[in-house]
Amino acid sequence: MLDIEVAASVAPGAKIAVYFAPNTDQGFLDAITTAVHDTTHKPSVISISWGGPESSWTQQAMTAMDAACQSAAALGITITAAAGDDGATDGGKGNNVDFPASGPHALACGGTKLDANGATIVSEVVWNELANKEGATGGGVSNVFALPSWQVNAHVPASSTATGGRGVPDVAGDSDPATGYQIRVDGQTFVIGGTSAVAPLWAGLVAVANQQLGTKVGYLQPAIYAAKAASAFNDITLGNNGAFKAGPGWDACTGLGTPITNKLIPLLALASKGTKGASKRAVKAVKKAQKKVARKSGR
């Protein structure tokens, strides 16, 4: 209900399809591939509010999941994913990032604590209520996925592994339950937060952008990491998620920051122009990844 109501409130009138699957790696993969290739509903954006530390996944499961997300990119579909609610550890030992948010084809969504007066932002800092055992935004550096080309100039901290490097999150939104979202469930109203609210928040924003621009913005990371995109975000510079501190520009707590919608949507028009070229490259990558997965599974 959180996902549905947040996305619908941001994008009133949008058609929302919900996919149900077993709570297993295969179930997760089937949900994504079904949504990506749904010729009936033809989604332009997919919101994912579940995940777990990279260390809790098998390499085969992550490879297959990333291949499905590559398929989405090839079809011009944006995927938003929650960065986790347990700070830099993501509930594990040491520092971890949450997958599938850590995959390079997902828009990883971190969290803030927002204090506002009407439409005016009074303050916005990194969401961190770990001291009260009420969670904190996930974020950090992937130990599995390499640093993407569009993050090269983002000053992402070095990975602890030779294969990793992708920085998480990419963007952020209000996620502190104390400043969260009023949700109606079974006749009762609750205030709920978490980065699980930020993924549908961004999904709704992308749906509005697609409607206003008359096209799908698709794989938008290269566009939002461009130098001229900084003005489209509120840069969050205060707070931490345990191991990482917020600061000017990208950081491993809130990414590039929270959206300034009237500046972001025109910028996303540039992303849609590059979708065709990116799609061709993604198709080749998908085929390569799928062959690799097939060999590992013996098919």
N, C-alpha and C positions, 0 to 999 in steps of 0.2 A: 504493500500500500504506500509506503514511503516513496519508492521509486516512481510509481504511477502518478501519485498526487503532486510530487515536486515537478516532474517533467510536464505534466498537464497544466500546472499553474504557470509555468514559464512559457509554454507554447499552447495557449488555449485553442481548441479546435483541431489540434493535431490528432491523427489517427495513431493509436497506441496498440501494439500487438504484444502479448505476453506469452513467453515460451516456458513450458514446464518440462523438467527432465530429472532423472534420478540424481541423488547427491553423490556422484562418483566422477572420476576423471573423464570417463567415456561419456557420462551424462552431460557434463559441462561442454565437452567438445561437440556433442550432437546438438546441443542447444544453440551454440554459435553457428555451426555450419548450416543448421536448418534456417536460422534467421537470415544469414548471409545470402542463402540461395532460395529464399521464400519468394516465389514468383507471383503469389497472390497479394501479399501485403507490400512487397518491395520496399523494405525499410531503407531510409537514407542515413539513419544513425542508430547504433545499438548501444544501450547502456548496461554495464556490468557492475554490480555492487558486491560481488563475492570474490574471494581469492584466498591466498595463504602464502606464507613465506616461501621463497624459492626453494629452500632446503627441504620443504615438505612435498615437493613435486618430483616425479621422475623426469629425467632428461627427455625421454620419449614423449611424455605427456606435454611438456612445454614446447617441444619441437612441433608436435601436431597442432597444438593450440595456436602457436604463432603462425603456422601455415594457414590456418583458418582466418586469422586476422589479416594476413597478407592477401587472402582472397577478397576480403572486405575492401581493402585498399584498392585492389584491382578493379573493383566494381564501383568505386567512388563512395563507399560507405564509411562513415566515421564511427570509430569505436571508442567509447569513454569507459574508464575503469577506475574504481575506488583504490586509493593508495594504502588503505589500511588504517586501523584505529588504535594501534598499540605502540605508537612512537617508532623510534629508529630500530628497535629490536623486532618489531612486528610479531611480538609474542614468542619469539624464539631465543636461542642463545646467541649472544653477540649482536652485531648489526645485520639486519635482513631487510630486503624490500619485498613487497607483495606482488605476486604474479596472479593474474595476467597483466596487472598495471605496468609491470616492469618490462613487458614485451615492447619492442620498438614500434609496433604498429597499433598500439593502444595509446590513447591520450590519458596519461596518468593524472588523477585528480586528488590533490591534497586538501588540507583543511585549515581554516582560520577561526578565530573568535571575533565576531563582528558586533560592535556597539554602534547603533545608529539612532538618529533622531529624525523620524520620518524618512525622507529620501536622502538625508545628509549623513555621511559616515563620520562618526565621532572618533572612533579608533578601530583599527583592525590589526591583530597580531596573530602569531602562530597559535593554533589550537594545541594546548598542552595542559591537561588536567590529570597527569599521571600521579601527582602528589595526592590527589583526592580519589585515585583509582577510577577515574572517569574517562580515561583514554587520551590519546593524542594523535595528531596526524602522522601517518607513515611517511617515509622518505629516506633516501640514501642512494647507494650505488649498487647496481646489479652485479652479481658474481657470475652471471650466465651470459647476458647479452652485451655485446660490445658497444662502445660509445658510438651513437649514430652521427652521421656527418653533420646534421643540423644542430648538434649539441657541442661541436668542436670548440666553439668560442664562448661556451657558457660557463667555463671554469668549474666543471664537475670534478669533485675530488677523485683521486685515483682509486681504482678497484683493488680489492685484496687478492684478486685472481687475475691471471693473464688473459682470460677469456672475457671478463666482465668489463663494465665501464659505463653502461647506460644510466643516466641520472634520473631519479624519481623524486617528486612528481614533475609534471610539465606545467600544470596550472593549479588553481585552488578556488575555494569558495567557502562560505560559512558552514562550519560543521560541528561547532561546539554545541552539545545538547542544551547548554544554558542559554544559548542565543539561536536555537535551531528553528525547526519548522513545525507548525501546527498541522498534525495529521489526524484524519478521522478514520478510526478503525472500530468496526463492530459497534457503532453507535456512540463511541466515546472519543474524546479529543485528547491527544497527547502531543507533547513537544518532543521531537526526536531529532537527533543530530548524527554525527559520524560522516566519514567520507563517502558512505553509502548514499548520502543525500547529494553530494557534490557531483558524482557521475551523472545522475539524471538531471541535475541542474544544468550542467554543460551540454547534455544531450538535448534538452529543451532549447537551449540557446542556439545550438547548431541547427535544430529544426527550424527555428525562426529565421536564421541566416539563409538556409536553403530556400525558404518560402520567399523571403524578401529579394534574394538575388536571382531567383528563378532557375537555380542550378544546384547541384550537390557540391559542397565544399570538400567532401571526401577526406583524404589524408592531409590534414592541415598542419602537422608539426613543422615542416620546413618554413611555412609562411609565418607562423607565430614566433619562431626563433630568429627571424630576420631582424636586422638592426632597427629598422623603421617600425617594428611592432611594439617596441617598449612603451610607446605612448598609449597603447590600447589596454594597458594593465595597471592596476593599482599595485605598486611594488611593496610587498610586505617585508619590513626590515627589522622587526622586533620579535623576539621569542626564539624557542628552540623545540626540538622534538626528542630531546635526550642527548643524542650524540652530535647533532648538527644544529647550527645556528642560522637564523635568517640574516640576510644582508642585502645590499644593493644588487639588483639584477637577479639572475636565477640563483636559487638556493635549494638545498635538499629538504626543505620543510614545506614551502609553498610554491616551488617552481618559479615561473615567471610572474606569478601573482594572481589577483582576481580580475575578472573582466570589466572593462569599461565598454559596454555593449555598443553604444553609438559610434565608437571608434574601431571596435573589433570587427564588426560585420563588414564594413567597407574593405578592411584589410583581407578578410577571408575571400573576397571576390578574386584576389590574386591567387589564392590557393586553388580555387575551382578552375582557373585557367591552366594550371599545371597538372591537373588531374589526369588528362589523357596520356601525357608522357609518362607520368608516374605509374599509371595503370599498366602500361606496356612492360615497364621494368618489373613491376610487382608480379605480373603474370608469369614471367620467366622465373622469378624467385620462388613463386608458389609451386610451379612444376618441379623445380629442383628439390624443394623441401619435401614435397609429397613423395617423390621417388625415394628420398632418403628414409622417410618414415615407413614406406612400403617394404624396403629392404630389411629394416630393423624388425618389423613385425612378421617377416617371412612371407609376405603376400606378393 
